[in-house]
């Protein structure tokens, strides 16, 4: 079981309010090592210098969307196995299929609560202490 305090999370969303809500949810179950990026491009830059236990990314962003970002993550040897959770306000089956085909580990439909996010996180990294 991973300890929540040992998990490093990269949180990517172009909306400050969603980053804050997601951060609050993660912190509510003990995650403390958390970096935020406001775009897919910024997230890619952060990943060049750091490693993360988990990536949580919004789908709909202006410069580099979540699906494109996921594809970049999966192509890089250092990050290709990093657990990746996609956040989106849409539950379109085709969109879900695209994300699965690109290698997403889990999917969260907005709005969500802390309990839902915790279940999705534990589904990809294991039960959190």
N, C-alpha and C positions, 0 to 999 in steps of 0.2 A: 504494500500500500504506500503510495507516495504521500509525503507530508505536504499539506497545502503551502506551507512556508517555503518549501524547496522547489515548487513549480514556478517556472518563468514563463510569462504569457506575453505575447505580442498581440495587442488589441488594435484593430484597424477599422476606423469608421470616419467618414468625412463630417459627421454631425457630432459636435461637442456634447450635446445632450445625450445621445446614445452611448458615446464613450463613457460619460459619467455614470449613466445607469448601469452599464455593463460592469464598469469598475466596481461600483457599489455592490453589485450582486456577487462578483468574484471575491471581494474583500469580506463579504458577509460569511463566506465559508473558509476564510483563512488565507486566501492568496494574497501575498504581499509584494512579490517580485513581478511587477507589471509595467510594461512600457506601452505607450500609446503612439499611434501614427494616424495622421489625419488624411492620408491618401495611400493608395497602393504603391505609388512611386516612393514615398517616404518610408514605407514598410520595407521595400526592397533594399533601400539604402541601409536601414537599421540591420537587416539580416546579413549584410556584408561584413559587419563587425561583431555581431553577437549571435549566440545560439539560443533557441527558445524550446521549452518543453511542449508548448502548445501555441497555436495561432488561432485567433478568433477574428474573423473578418466579415465586414458588411459586403453584400453583393453589389449594391448600387452606389458607385462612387464615380466622380467625374473623370479624373485623369487616367487611372488604371483601375478597372472594375475588379470586383472580388474574384470572378471567374478567371480573368487574365492573371491576376495575382496568384491564384491557386496553381495555375499552369506553370508559372515561373518557379514557384516553390517546388513543385513536383519534378521539374527538369534539373534542378541543381542537386548534385550528389550529396551535399552536406545537409540539405533540408528535405530531400525527397520522401523521407519517412516521418517527418514531423507531423504530429496530429493536427488536423485543420478542421475547424468548425466554421461553417458559413452562416451568417445572420442575414435574414431578408424579411421584407414585409409581404412577400408574395409566396403563395404555395402552389404555383404553377408546376404541373407534373413535368413538363418539358424542361423547365429550369432545374428542377431537382435532378432529372436524368443527366443533364449537362454537367452538373456539379459532381455527381457520382462517377460519370465517365472520366472526369478530370482528376479524380482521386480524393474528393472530400471525404472526411471521416464521419462527419455528422452535420446536422442542419437544424437551425433554430428559427422558428417563425416569430417575428416581432408582432405585437409586444409579447414579452416573456417575463417570468418572475425568477427570483433567485433559485427556487427549488427546481424549476425546469432546467435552468442553465447548469446547475450542479449535476443533474442526472445526465445531461448531454456530455459534460466534461468527463464525468466518471465513466461513461460508456466508452470513451476513447483513450483515457489514460489510467483508468483503474480507480477503485474506491479511494477517496481522499480521507486521510486521518484528520 
